[in-house]
């Protein structure tokens, strides 16, 4: 019986048992076919053909309305001329990378101007095949554009505004929305605060009509998820131009004074959609409380530091293309272009009706770096997506929060749900 | 005579089993810990961690050289691939790769290493002996899964945002077909007979089984687990037994591994493992399957024959990839 060489010390421990094993193995080898490990089947050859699918070209138009707005407070938040457009450009680049393998190309035109110029331009471009229109325009302008293109083969994607009314009582059948609504944003933040057991909010509301709508969304969210608005204050102080050499001396006096004598609260919810005063609140309140809403802890569709779900590569591609960080409107525009690209690659066509119907169907989904598939709500064309809850620098959480349940999709715990919708155009 | 033969087999089986038990074949499993920049080394006989070593930044995909001498790791945040001695765990050399390498696969020739570069829409081909880049193959957005056909003639790469399985001829390194699958394809795996290619779609929640001969989808497998929300079912890792009969599919945050019959495509069972299970690897004898559970910082050991999780082994933070030594 030949054994492989074994050190003497080891050999002493190995008794006759080992020898018996060897003998047994040997005996088996003689009496039965060798009991080898189960063999793998041998590989069948794979034929290598050369085929090319039919070529497809999809045209997209980006319209951006010139609006004059007060500038946000922080230098970090100043608008870029290509906000939104850059996200759509990345979407086009991603679609073209995919398109290379399917013989599909994607092209984008960009128009900037006032709404009448945009409508005129869009009508012309539509005639030459720009059927998909990404719109960064005010709510009224969005409705004007939608009505001007009614009955034409055009699908508009709203990336510019969070207005609930254009998805509800004023919804239009030819508009889908990739920007989250005010109610979605408020619900995402509210869920986190309720999960955190910080249910007592002090609401500070800015003077603009948008701030009133956003405050309504927070009031609704508080009621929906069981938080309490212990007090509301209207912020009417004119803080002046965002930039002056100096200014903090007065703000340091004004904000604590404004916050004096408030009812006991867990957080201060500052409602300031254009971000012209909210950032004055952190660290300046009368009692030490965290800030949420439009400064401090915010809910948003995208964050430039998000790295979950392959987000790093997405952020890197954006930075390489544009030289800057990605903002929520860039993300919203990217989702719109990717939705169009996804529909074209699945359906292998540029036929407008096929693509539009597919994007509206329950079978449609587009992966958008949110960990789960996103798609569009059937009752008003709003993108169904998780939202990020974050500080200015880092992700804190992702809503919907655990424990908030829904009969169909937990994503529908964010924003106005099907039974509440006032949108009629989608059901006609 | 047949009765005697059966009895003899039974006795022999028992005796053989005890022989194996006393002189068990211990392999070594290597686990990359993404958040710890470390490698956990597991003795597959004792089923415990015998060593933990620091390696490059953000280690993810891991393979072994054909001779079992080297372990080859994608150190994503270093933007390169590092080679370590499998026995001593000493650093051997760095291999060039494009930026942010994530997953890799070795050609059966033992020389050509195919690396998916998530950031650059490329698959980089490197000769592991000369450390030279042989070529770069353009693929879709965010290449990830890398499935090598057992005969080495075809490489399949999946691209996460393009949602395709790209079929690449390994002779001329050109793509010759592209198959659309559901959202965010993560892993591609051939069976031994090359009659099936399995592709997992993480966000789509499905596994597509493709016929490599005509690149048509044979079937799409769906998973349903009572009490687990649909969104949490995110298939990633796939391993198919050597005899091609059973496939194991890791379902991410569903914390389960699905056991699938490869002829009926029916899910036979869901095995509960650790949290966010992604990658898996068999021991060479096919008896055990190791799974990396990112969110619970452990590795589950599945007994393949009984299809049960028999142990969980604590490793570093966010275990990502796993490979088992061939000897």
Interface residues (C-beta under 8 A of the other chain):
Chain A: X17 X18 X20 X21 X24 X25 X28 X31 X32 X37 X38 X39 X40 X41 X42 X43 X44 X45 X46 X47 X48 X49 X50 X51 X94 X97 X98 X100 X101 X102 X310 X312 X313 X314 X316 X317 X338 X342 X345 X346 X365 X366 X367 X371 X372 X373 X409 X410
Chain B: X8 X9 X12 X15 X16 X19 X22 X23 X100 X118 X119 X121 X138 X140 X141 X142 X149 X150 X151 X153 X154 X159 X160 X161 X162 X163 X164 X166 X169 X175 X176 X177 X178 X180 X183 X184 X190 X191 X192 X193 X194 X195 X203 X204 X205 X212 X213 X229 X231 X242 X243 X244 X285 X286
